[in-house]
């Protein structure tokens, strides 16, 4: 019997409050942003990475870790919690097994928009089918999904948008078929007696799979297998498979003294409690005749682990059960002769062992501070907290993320991958540099970007919210003039929408050496600004010196963030026709159509000559000029006012140039 069922009122779907406004941690945000600004002023980065650092596929994704954490605590998997038979979803959601003995067979070309649920004793069969599905897949309650000689395409707008969940005796068998996820990583979770079998599967993209709570997977023949988190009482078998990362989760009960096989071609490998030097585990993994196999560890706080004579591709430390820890001085691509990691909540001892990438994962209510490290991936979930500052995230393990209701601060960070908030989390990124990828907010999360150097503006997806507070220019200005403060002040929502919106922004300045008072430049402007003038700063009557600009960005709930920028005010240049008699410098003609003759009336030591525009940008630099007469050519620049600076070891002298 062939049945294709599409329901207007559907069974088993997410219960999501899209527009929930969570409590904004105003005081904590203010304190961390202020601290980050002070760090930026006082700490000079010493770590350097080449600008061509390669980006690797993301290693551990928060959906999978979230599923595993819930399942290992005996909770229902995410996506099946609070399931309501009368909940509504998209009109084309497919449910197989809503009635007994329900079987759906799909052949040929089939396009579907929305999630797929296979439950009860329902069976969904793809037989020589070309499938395009823009939803997630849930197989549970003894449901079965079978695919043979089919092409399964799950389009994604961003990595890990789609996932498959196989739990509660659900069964999935894929034979002689292929997966395509738009060239991006995707998630698979197998637990609660769920079973997955792949035979001769071709993958276009990377799979991140979590195994736990008696879930099992067997892969016999796959070109790009992906990464597998081995935990709890799961079992897994890999034969004739390529490109596998095996994450050995090592719980608090683990007592390990072990050496992993050398090389990346593996025969007859097994890891479980029967192996010498391994105890405190309940899972089992077997690998035979597989190529490009990488070893990875996930030690949990409380574990006791010694690894010798091994090449470890990745170590991702877990912080669970309200753990509080400081992470410092840990660096990727390290060789350890005899090293005990500076994590006081566990024993992790490495002897004659190399580690390619270190990552940190913060669970439940744990709180972790990260400083002075080079890491591959960092993320927090549930109600976890990360205070990250002054470290490098090189992207060799994944990305920088928050999910669930977690709170993450990334301050003064160099991030060669991307940053992302997910679900209902809050991510504050400030005074950081992302040279390659845009930050984003997905789900119903909030991403706040303050005073960063970004290649692209942040992007909100789904019902996410992205804040952008940035003062780009000027870096220098002069007294007794008007200078535009160029930057951005906006709050955007994803395509689903969100009630959190832009309200206003304000600008202030302060001369810290003389006063703690903030003087207004712009107060409560109601206009969103994108890489344009935020306001004009009138420096008339101010003294030269170091000033601080402050930008305050507010949303319509009264929440706000503050960003700060240092600006150097230069001394007041002379009037247009004047001669710098004290310094013996003459500029003629001034104004000029482009060519300015600079003449000295006394001996001139070697100077650096600079010309700046009104925004303080340096346009012309002539090093170590020692002639008594030389020409400055500003013909290529627009008419306007420019500043001539002649600088030597004793200081600088300034004049104003006017180009007609």
N, C-alpha and C positions, 0 to 999 in steps of 0.2 A: 504494500500500500504506500503510495506516494502522497504526502501531505505537506503543503507549505502554508504555514500559519503566520499571519501578521495580525497583531492585536492592537486595538485602540486603548483598551485598559489592560495593562500588562503585569506579568508576574515577576517578582524578584528583580528589583533594580535599586540603584543607589538612592539613599535618602540624604539629600544634600541641601542645606540651607545656603543657597547661592549668595544671598545678600546679608549674611550675618556680619555684624560689625563687632569684632573682638575688641577687648580693652587695649588701648594703645599705651605702651609702657613709657609715658612721656618723660619722667624723671631719668629713667635709665638711658633712654635714647639721648637726652641732652648731655648727660654726664659722659657717655662714651664718645660722642661727637666732639665735645670740648677736649677730652683727653687725647683723642686722635689728632686734633689740630696741634696741640702742644707737642705731641710726639713728632709730627711732621716737621715742626720748626726746629726741634732739638736733636733728632736722630738722623744721622746720615747713613743711607743704605750702603752696606759694604758688599753684599752678595750680588753677583752678576750672573746672568744667563745669556747665552747667545740668542739673538733675535730670531733665529731659525729653529728654535726648539720644536721638535715634531709633536704634533697633537696625536695622542693615541685614542682608541675607542674608550668610551667610558667604562669603568670597571664595575662598580657596585651602584645600583640605582635604588632610590629610596622606596619605590613601590615594593620591590622584592624584599628589602630588609624589613619594611613595615609589615608585610604579610607574615614573614617568618617570626618576627617578634611576637605578633599577636597569637599565632598558632602555637608557638612554644609555651605561651602562658595560658593556653587552653581557651583563648577567646575565638570568636567567629572570625573568619578571614575578612579583611577589608573588602567592601563591595557586596558582601552578603549579610553584613550587620543590619539590624533593624529592617530586614526585608519585609515588605508589606504586599500581600497579594492584590491589593486594590490601588497600589501606587501607579502613577501614570508616567510614561516615558515617551520617546519618539514613536510615531505611529507605525514605523516599519521595524520595530524590535521583533526579532524572531525568537519564539519560545518553542522548544521541542521537548515533549514530555509533560505538557500541561494536562493531557489526558493519558490514560494507560495505553501502553503498546504503541505510542506515537513514533512514527518513523518518517523522516524527511530525506529524500534522495535528490541531490542536485547534480545535474550534468550540464555540459556546455557552458556558455557564458552566463554569469550570474553576478549582478551588482546589488549591493545591499547597504543601506545607511542605518546605522544603529547597532546596539549590542546584540549578541547571540547568547541565549541561555539553553543549555541542554541538561535536563534534570530527570528525576524519577527513573523510569526505565526507557526514556526516550533515546532515540538513535538518530544522529545527523550524519549523513553520508555524502561526501564529495567524490564523485566518480568521473574521472576524465573531465574535470570541471576547470574553468577559468574564473576564479572568484575575486571580486573586488569588494571589500567590506570595510567600512569606516567606523567600526565599533570594536569594543572589547569582547572577549569570548570567555564564558563561564561554563565549565563542565563540572557537575557536582550531583550528589544524591543518586549515584549509580548511573548517571547519564553517560552516553558514549558519543564521541566524535571520531569518525573514520574517514580518512582521505586516501585515495589511491590515484596515482597518475594525474595529479591536479596541480594547478598553479594557484597559490594562495597569496593574494596581494592585500595588505592592510596599510593604506596610505596614512602618513603621519605629517602633521604640520611642524612638529618638533620631536626631538628624540624622547623615547619612552612615553609617547602619548598613548600607545596601544599596548595591551598586555593580554595574556591568556592565564586563567586561573583554573586549576584542576584539583579539586578537593572532594572530600566526603564520598570516597569510592568512585569518583569520576574516572573515566578511561578515555585516553586519546591515542590513536594509532595513525601515524602518517607514513605512507609507503610510496616510494618512487615519485615524490612530489617536491615542490619548491616553495620557499617562503620569500616574500619581498615586503620590506617595511620602509620603502622610500629612501633607502640608503642610510637609515638611521637605526640606532640601537632600540631594542624592544625588550619587554619583560615577560617572564614565564614563572609561575609559582606552582609547585606540586607538593601537596601535603594532605594530611588526614586520609591516608590510604588511597589517595589519588595515584594514578599510574599513567605514564607516558611512554610510548614506544615510537622510535624513529628508525625506519629502515630505508637506506639509500635516499637520504634527504639532501637537497641542494639549498643552501642558504645564501641569499644576497647580502644579508646584514647580520649584525652581531646580536646574540641572545644573552641576556642576563637572567639566569634561572636560580631561584631559591628552592631548596629541598629541605623538608622538615616534617616532623610528626607522622612518620611511617609513609611518607610519599616516596615514590620510586620512579626512576627513569632509566631506560635502556636506549642507547644509540648505537646502531650498527651501520656504519657508513654515513659520513657527513663531511662535507668539504670545509665548513666553517661552523664548528660546534658551539663556540661561545664560552661563557664562564658559568660555573656551577658552585653555589654556596652549599656545602655539605654540612648539615646540622641535624641535631636531635636524633631521631631513630630512622633516618632516611636510608635508602639504598640506591646505588647507581652503578651502571655498567656501561663502559665505552669500549667499542671495538671498531677497528678500521675507520677511525675518526681523526680529523685534523683540527688544529687550532683550538686547543682547550685550555682554559684556566680553571684549575681545581682549587677552590677556596676551602681549606680545612678549618672549619670553625672549631676553636678550642675553648670549651666552656670553663667556668670557674672550677669544675671538678677535674679538669684535665691535668694529668701528670705525664709529660712528654719528654723523652730523651731519644732523639731520632735523627737519622741522616737520610735525605731524599736521594733517589737515583740521579746519577749524572746524565747529561744529554737530554735532548727533547724528543727522542724517539723511545717509546716506552713499551715494554713487553712484560706481561705477568706481574703487574703491580697491584697490590692490595693494601688497604689501610683500614684497620679496625682494632678493636681491643685485644684480638688474638696475636697481634704483631708485637714483637719484643720492643720494649721501650714506649709502648702506647697504652695508656689506661685512662679511664674517666670519660670515654666516648661511648656513644650508642649507635653511630652510623657506620655504614660499610660502603667502600668504593672499590671497584675493580676496573683496571685499565689494561688493555692488551692490543698490541699492534696499532698503536696510535702515534701520530706524528705532531710535532710542534705542540708539546705539552708543557705548560708552565705551572710551577708550584706556587701556591699562595696560602697565606695563613691569616686567620682572624682570631687572635688571642683575646679572650674576655678578661676583664679585671678579676683577679683571684686565681687565674691559671698559673701553672708552673711549667714552663716550656724551655727546653734546651735543644737547639738545633745545631748540628755539627756538619762540616764538610759538605755544604749544600749551596746551590745557586737558587735563591728565592726571588721569584719575579716580583711578588707583591706581599706586603704585610699591611693589613687593615685592622688596626686596634679597635675593639669594641669597648664602650663605656656604658655599663648597665647598672640597674638597681640603685639609682640615686648616687652614682659614683661622682666624686669631685677630684679633679686631677689637673695638673699642669704639664703641658707638653712643650719641651724646649730642646734645642740642640740636636734634632733628628734630621738627617739629610738623605735624599735619594742618591742612588748610585754609589753606595758605600760598601767597602770591604771590611769585614770585622775579624780580627785575629782572636780576640777574646773580649766580648763586649756585653755588658748588661745595660739594657735600655733604661733611661732615666724616667721610668714609669713606676712610681712607688706603689701602685695599686696591684701589681702583678710581678712575677719573675719571668723575664724574657731574656734568655742568655744565648748569644750567638757566638759560635766558635768556628773559625776558619770558614766563614759563611759570607756570601754577598747578598745584598738586597737592592733590587732595582728601584722599587717605589714603595714609599710609606704613605698610608692613608689613615684617617681618623673618622670614626663613626660614633655619634653620641645618641644614646637611646633614653627613653622614658624621661625621668626628671634629672638626669645626670648633667653636670656642669663642667665644662672643660675650657681652660685657657690655653691658647697656642701662641708661641712667640719664638722668633729666631729659628725657624725651620725651613726646609725645602721639602714639600710634600706633593703627592700626586692627586689626592682627592680628599675633601673634607665635607662632612654633612651631619646635620642634626635632625632628629625626628621625634614624634610624640611631643613631649614638653621639654626636650633637651635644650641646653643653652651652650653656645660657643662664643667666647670672646677671643677673636683671632686678630693679631696685629703683628706687623713687621715680619711677615714670612712670605715665602714664594710658593705659589701653587703652580707647578710646571705643566699640569695637564697630562702627565704620563699615566695617571690612574683614573682620571675622570674629570669631575667638575666640582664646583663649590656650591652647596645647596642647603636649603632648609625645607622641611615638609611637616605635615600634620600641624601642630600648634607650636612648633619650635621657634626659638628666637636666635638669630645668628648675627653677629657683628663681624664684618670684615673691614679692618681699619689699616691703612698704610700697607696694603698688600699688593704684591705683583702677581697677577693671575694670567697665566698664558693659556687658559681655557676660558670657560664662561662661568657666570654666577646665575643661580636661579632659585626663586622661591616657589614652593609648591603647596597645594591644598590650602590650609588656613594659616600658614606660617608667616613670619615677618623676617625679612633679610634687610639689614642696613649695611650698605657698601659705601665707604667714605675714604677720601684721600688715597685712592688706590688707582692702579694702572692695569687696564685690560687692553693689550695691544692688538688682539685679533678678533674676538667674538663679542657680540652684544649680550648684555645681561637681560633676563626675562622674568616675568611673573606668570605662573600658570595656575589653573584651578581657581581658587578664591583667595589667593595669597597676596601679600603686599611686598613689593621691592622698593626700597628707598635708596636713591643714588645721590650722594652729596660730595661735591668737589672732587670728582674723579677725572681721570684722563681715559676716555673711551673712544673706540673706533667708530661706534654707532650708538645712537640713543637706545635706552632700554625699551623693550617691547612687552606689553601685556597681552597674554593670550586668555582665552576662556573668560572667566569673570575676575581675572587678576587685575591688580592696580599697581601702576608704576609711577613713582615720584622722581622728578628730576630737578635738583637744585644745584646750580653750577655758575660760578663767576669765572669766566675765561680770561678776561682782560679788564684793566691793564695790569701789567706787572710793575711798571714804573709810570709815574706821571710827574707833573711839576706844579709848584705852587702858583697861585694867582691865575688860574685857568679853569675851564670846564672840560671834564673828561668823561666820556661815556663808559659805563660799566657794562661790558658785553657778556652775555651768558644765557642761561635758561632758567625758567621757573614754571613748571607745569605738573599736572597730575592727570594721567590717562587711565582709562579702563579698557579691558579687553572687549571683544566683539559681543560677548554675552551681556555685558553691562555690569555696573556696580554702583551703589548709591554714594560711595566715597568719591569725592570730586574736589577739584581745585577751588579754593576760596580766595586767597590773596597771597601776595609776597611783599616783604619790606626790605629795605637796605639801610645800613647804618655804617658809620666809621668811628674809629677810636684811635687816639694817639696814646698808646699804652704807657709811654714813659712819663706822660704828664697828667693823665686822667683816666679813671676807670669808666667815665661816662660814655655812653654810645649816643652819637649825634645822628639824627635822621637825614637820609638822602631821599628815600621814597618810603611812604608809609601806606600799607594796605592797598597796594595796586591790585585792581580786579582783573587785569589783563594777563593771560598766559603768554610767556615769551619763550621763543625757541631760537637760540643762537643769534640773538639780536640785543639791542640796547635795553638794559634793565632800568637805566636811569642815568642822569648826568650828575657827576660829582663836582661841586663848586669848591675849588681849593683856595679861593681868595682869602688871604689873611692867615693861612696856615703856615706853619714852619716846616722846613725840610726835615725829613726823617722817616722812620719806619712806622707805617700806619697799618691798621687791621680793618678790613671790610667784613661786615656780617650780613648774611642773607637769611631771612626767616621765611619759610614756606609753610603755609597753613592749608589744611583741608576744611571741608564744610562741617566737620564735627568738632573743630577747634583744636585738633592735634597739629603739632608743628615740628619742624626740624630746623636746625641752625647750621649753616656752613660759614667758614671763615677763610679769608684770603689776605696775605701780606702784600702790601704795595709800598714801594719806595717813592717818596716825594722828593724830587730833585730841587736844587736851589732855583731861585727866580732868574731867568735869563734877562739880559739887558733889552732895552727898547730896540725897535727896528733899526734906527739909523745910528745907534750909539757904537762907540768903540770901547773895547775892553782894555782901557788904558792901564789898569793895574797889572794886567797880564801881557800887555804889549801885543794884542791880536786885533787885526782889522779884517772885516768882512766887506767885500765890495763886488758888484753892487748888491744891495739888500734893501728892497725886494729885487729878485732876479727872475728871468724867464727860465732858468735852469742851471746856469753855470755861475758858481760862486768862487771868487778869488780870495783865498785865505793868505794873509800876509802878517808876518811878525815884525815888530820894530826892535826886537832884542834877540839875543841868542836863545834858541829854542832847543831844549833837550828832547830826546826821542819821546814822542807821544803816540798813544793809540787814539785815532780819530773815529768817532761814531756819529751817525746821524739817525735820529729816531723820529717816528711820526707822533701824532697827538695821542695815540693809544699806547705809546711807550715801546712800540716794536722797533727793533734795530733794523734799519734798511741798508746802511752803508758802514763798512768797517775797513779802515786802513791802519795796519799795524806798524808801529815803530817809525812814524813819520818824523824826519829830522830836518827837512828842508825849511827854509825861511819863507818860501812861497809855494803854494800848491793849489790845485783846482778841485772843487767838489762838483760833480755832475749829477744833478737831480732832474734831468730832462725827462727821464722815463716815469717820473712820479707826477701825481695830480697836483694841481694848484692847492696851496694851503700853507699851514704853518708847520715847520719842522724844528728840531732842536739839534744844535751842534754841541758835541761834548768832546773836549780834548783832555785826555786822562794820562797822568804819569804816576810815579810812585808816591808823589806828595799829595795827590788828589785830582780833582777835576775842575775845569772851567767851562762855562756854558754860554751859548749865545743862541738867539732865536733867528731862524732863517725863514723868509717869506718867499714862496715861489708863486709867481703870477700866472 
